[in-house]
Amino acid sequence: MLSADAPLPSLPERVLVAGVTGAGKTTLARRIAAQWHLVHHELDALHHGPSWTPRPSFLDDVRAFAATDRWVTEWQYTSKGTDEILPPRADLLVWLDYPYPLVRRRLIRRTLSRRLLRTRLWNGNVEPSLWSRDAWSGENDILRWQASTRRKWNERMPAIEETFPQLTIVRLRHPRETERWLRNRAIGC
């Protein structure tokens, strides 16, 4: 596992961004895509169909882009089968292992903003209104989901390192570290 200051062994072409909900995976994936001229595939957009129904072609779509040569995506939907598709093809895993109070604040701010502003997300979906009966219950309780999965990557990382030795892993522990890492990896790494 590499620190933020360690050089990468080569210019990555297939990148996974992992971290707890609210860490900023999609934002970082977009930035990496722009900086390294990779194609960003947002898994949420591939997974969520209209009315939040899972798209039947989700895993086929993931397989299709994973088979290409240059991409970046968020590593999520592990229980849906992305573990068998993405890490064997990736050459870099960027792990956003930020302090929990920081990611908690980010998720609260993002959730409140999306719900207040009625932000259109993937395939026309909108998160429940702040005032709806089910806004903070069941599958709609993203804050509870974050709390229950906050240690997931810490628990999984030793097995990931062992199972995928080709995968260079960079662990970033704070947004300042991420900014420094990106600055030091301008085109050409």
Buried (B, 14 or more C-beta within 10 A) or exposed (E): EBEBEEEBEEEBBBBBBBBBBBBBBBBBBBBBBEBBEBEBBBBBBBBBBEEBEEBEEBBEBBBEBBEEEBBBBBBBBBEBEBBEBBBEBBBBBBBBBBEBEBBBEBBBEBBEEBBEEEEEEBBEBEBBEEEEEEBBEEEBBBBEBBBEEBEBBEEBBEEBEEEBEEBBBBBBBBBEBBEBBBEEBEEEE
